[in-house]
Structures are given as C-alpha cells and as structure tokens.
Amino acid sequence: MRKGLLACAVVIAFATTWGPATAQDVPTLYLYVNDLTQPGALFSDEIQALDDLCFQVDDLTSAEVAILLVNTTAPMGMNLFAVETFEANGIGKEGLDNGVLIVLATDDREWRIEVGYGLQGILPNAFVGRVGVDNITPHLDRGDYFSALYEATWTIGQQIVDRYDPGGAAEGTPQLIVIDWWAVGVSVAVFLGVAFLTKGRGYLWLGNLFKRGGFGGGRSGGGGARGKY
C-alpha cells in the first residue's frame, strides 16, 4: 500500500510541477480554429471545414489565418485583446509577419480582424472593413456564426492567394500535429520513478504526446477593422 501511494505521489508531482505555467491574460491558440466559447458556438464539422480552408491558404502561400471565438474580451476590450492575442501567439511566419486573426466575441456581439505587417499591403483597413460589413455582420445578425466566419475567411484567403507573394516561403506542408516533447519527458520520468518504487513493476504513462501545431512567430501590424452586430 505504501509503495502504491508513493507511486501515485510521483505521478502527481510530475504532472503538476513540470512544464510551463498555465496562467495567462490571453489564450494560447493552435492551428487554426479555436472555439473557446461556453457552450461551443461551432459544431465539430464546422470547425473542420474552417480548418481545411485555413490549411489551404497556409499550404499555398505560407500565410496563417487564425480564428478565435470567445464569449467576451473583457476586461481588455476587443482592440487590445486582439493585438495581445496576435502577438502572444505569433500568428504568421517569422520574418514575414503574414498572419491574420479573426476574433468573434459572442456575448459582446463584436468582431475584429487583425492583420500582420506583411499582409497590410493586400489587406488594407478598407478591404478588411468591407469584409466585415458584407460577409460577417449579415450572418451574425441571424446568429449564424459559421457562415460569417467561413465567408470572411474565404474572402480574405482568396485575396491572399491571388495577390500575396511569399517569395518562396510557401514551400513545405504546414505541421498540424506535433510531438509534445514535454509530455514525452513526463512519461519517461513517471515510468522510471514508478518502476523504481515498485522494483521494476512499472507502467508507461503516455500522456498527451501529440498536440495541434502552433503558429510561426509573426507580428501584428496594428491594422484591420472591427464591428458590432
């Protein structure tokens, strides 16, 4: 019994003390769609359709389009929240700054499109604002989150595909799934610790060894547009 309790203590210690802190002011985003609303605003097949669209844009041009749904951006407010989230997650490729962040706050009934430095030439504020008026707001007025996001992403993505030249940086396939080496390390450490305490009768705790890939390290350009519905 004592050895079993010690084994559990090892598992808990490693699982709770290793790795980065989770407290943060803005969310961590992954490629490409992040629905953080409670309850979820999108169905799984809708998320998949949006993911596929963003993947195509990334694969063809290297530009990264991130979609984020939250209930509210309080206390920051939409503008600051969008910029901070963009910068913290590095949306777009490093050195190219070719990212776009589409934020929808369902309780606030507000949206924003944030554009990286490298795309401001082909996605000026006037164009992005028109996307909001023509493609986002009409659908949100009817409570159709998916159509609003899909049409906006399609329109922005088509503009990027048609007019953006990444200078050869589009080569290679985006990595949607990556190995979580921290989880691998925890699994090995737990296995060795339990094996020692149980004299070889250990087990391998796999944990979450695979996770969605993150963005490439781009910067926000401060441009874009926002609106209410």
C-alpha positions in Angstrom: 0.0 0.0 0.0 2.8 2.4 1.0 4.6 1.8 -2.4 1.3 2.4 -4.2 0.8 5.7 -2.5 4.4 6.7 -3.3 3.9 5.8 -7.0 0.8 8.0 -7.1 2.7 10.8 -5.5 5.3 10.6 -8.2 2.7 10.7 -10.9 1.0 13.7 -9.4 4.3 15.5 -8.7 5.5 15.2 -12.3 2.1 16.0 -13.8 1.6 19.2 -11.7 5.1 20.6 -11.4 6.7 20.1 -14.8 6.0 22.3 -17.8 5.1 25.9 -18.3 2.7 27.9 -16.2 -0.8 28.0 -17.4 -1.9 31.4 -16.0 -2.1 33.9 -18.8 -4.0 37.0 -19.9 -4.7 35.9 -23.4 -5.4 32.4 -24.8 -2.9 30.0 -26.4 -4.0 29.4 -30.0 -3.4 26.4 -32.2 -3.7 25.9 -36.0 -6.2 27.1 -37.0 -9.7 27.4 -35.4 -10.1 27.9 -31.6 -13.6 27.9 -30.3 -13.3 28.8 -26.6 -17.0 29.8 -26.1 -19.1 28.1 -23.4 -21.2 26.4 -24.7 -19.4 26.0 -28.1 -20.6 28.2 -30.9 -19.4 25.9 -33.7 -20.1 22.2 -34.4 -17.2 19.9 -35.0 -17.8 19.6 -38.7 -17.9 23.4 -39.0 -14.6 23.7 -37.2 -13.2 21.1 -39.6 -14.4 23.0 -42.7 -12.8 26.2 -41.4 -9.6 24.3 -40.5 -9.4 22.9 -44.0 -9.9 26.4 -45.6 -7.1 27.9 -43.4 -4.9 25.0 -44.2 -5.3 25.5 -47.9 -4.3 29.2 -47.6 -1.3 28.3 -45.4 -0.2 25.5 -47.8 -0.4 27.7 -50.9 1.0 30.9 -49.5 2.5 30.3 -46.1 0.1 32.9 -44.7 -1.6 31.9 -41.4 -5.2 32.7 -40.7 -6.3 32.1 -37.1 -9.9 32.1 -36.0 -10.8 32.6 -32.4 -14.2 32.6 -30.7 -14.7 33.7 -27.1 -17.6 34.8 -25.0 -16.1 38.1 -24.1 -12.9 40.1 -24.5 -13.4 41.8 -21.1 -11.6 43.4 -19.3 -9.2 44.2 -22.1 -11.7 45.2 -24.8 -11.7 43.9 -28.3 -8.8 46.0 -29.8 -6.3 45.3 -27.1 -7.3 41.7 -26.8 -6.9 41.1 -30.5 -3.4 42.7 -30.6 -2.2 40.9 -27.5 -3.5 37.6 -28.6 -1.9 38.0 -32.0 1.5 39.0 -30.6 1.5 36.3 -27.8 0.8 33.5 -30.3 3.0 34.8 -33.2 0.4 34.4 -35.9 2.1 34.3 -39.3 5.6 33.1 -40.3 8.6 34.6 -38.5 10.2 37.3 -40.7 7.2 37.5 -43.0 4.6 38.6 -40.5 1.9 37.2 -42.8 -0.8 36.4 -40.3 -4.5 37.2 -39.9 -6.5 36.9 -36.7 -10.3 36.8 -36.9 -11.9 37.3 -33.4 -15.6 36.9 -32.6 -16.9 37.7 -29.1 -20.4 36.2 -28.9 -21.6 37.8 -25.7 -20.2 41.2 -26.6 -21.7 40.8 -30.1 -18.4 42.2 -31.6 -15.8 41.1 -34.1 -12.4 42.1 -35.2 -9.9 41.2 -38.0 -6.3 41.9 -37.1 -3.7 41.9 -39.9 0.0 41.3 -39.7 2.7 43.7 -41.1 3.4 41.5 -44.1 -0.2 41.5 -45.4 -1.2 45.1 -44.9 -0.4 45.9 -48.5 -3.0 43.5 -49.8 -5.4 43.6 -46.8 -5.8 47.3 -46.1 -8.2 48.5 -43.5 -10.8 49.5 -46.1 -10.8 46.0 -47.6 -11.0 44.3 -44.2 -13.7 46.6 -43.1 -15.7 45.7 -46.2 -15.3 42.0 -45.5 -16.8 42.7 -42.1 -19.8 44.6 -43.4 -20.5 42.3 -46.4 -19.5 38.9 -45.1 -19.6 38.9 -41.3 -22.3 41.1 -39.9 -25.2 39.9 -42.0 -24.8 36.3 -40.9 -24.1 37.3 -37.3 -27.4 39.2 -37.2 -29.1 35.9 -37.9 -27.0 34.0 -35.3 -25.1 32.1 -38.0 -21.5 32.1 -36.7 -20.2 29.5 -39.1 -21.3 31.3 -42.3 -19.9 34.6 -41.0 -16.5 33.1 -40.3 -16.4 30.9 -43.4 -17.3 33.7 -45.9 -14.8 36.1 -44.2 -12.1 33.5 -44.2 -12.8 32.6 -47.8 -12.8 36.2 -49.0 -9.6 37.1 -47.1 -8.0 33.8 -48.1 -8.8 34.3 -51.8 -7.3 37.8 -51.7 -4.1 36.3 -50.2 -3.9 33.5 -52.7 -4.4 35.9 -55.6 -2.2 38.8 -54.5 0.4 37.7 -51.9 3.9 36.6 -53.0 5.7 34.9 -50.1 8.9 34.8 -52.0 9.3 31.1 -52.0 8.5 30.7 -48.3 5.3 28.7 -49.2 7.3 25.5 -49.8 6.6 22.7 -47.3 3.4 21.4 -45.7 2.1 23.1 -42.5 2.5 20.8 -39.5 -0.9 20.5 -37.9 0.2 17.8 -35.4 3.4 18.0 -33.5 5.0 15.8 -30.8 4.7 17.3 -27.3 8.2 16.7 -26.0 7.3 17.9 -22.5 4.7 15.2 -22.3 7.3 12.7 -23.6 9.7 13.7 -20.9 7.0 13.5 -18.2 6.0 10.0 -19.4 9.6 8.7 -19.2 10.2 10.3 -15.8 7.0 8.8 -14.4 7.8 5.4 -15.8 11.3 5.4 -14.3 10.0 6.7 -10.9 7.2 4.2 -10.6 9.5 1.3 -11.8 12.0 2.3 -9.1 9.4 2.4 -6.4 7.7 -0.9 -7.5 11.0 -2.7 -8.1 10.5 -2.9 -11.9 6.7 -3.4 -11.9 6.2 0.0 -13.5 3.9 1.2 -16.3 4.4 3.7 -19.1 2.1 6.7 -18.8 1.7 8.0 -22.3 0.0 11.3 -21.5 -0.8 13.6 -24.4 2.2 13.0 -26.6 0.7 14.7 -29.7 -0.9 18.2 -29.9 -2.0 20.7 -32.5 0.8 22.8 -34.0 1.3 26.4 -33.1 1.8 29.5 -35.3 5.1 30.6 -36.8 6.2 33.7 -34.9 4.7 36.6 -36.9 3.8 40.1 -35.6 0.7 42.2 -35.7 0.7 45.3 -37.9 -2.0 47.0 -35.9 -4.2 47.3 -38.9 -7.6 45.7 -39.5 -11.2 46.5 -38.7 -13.8 45.8 -36.0 -17.6 46.0 -35.8 -20.6 45.2 -33.8 -23.8 43.3 -34.7 
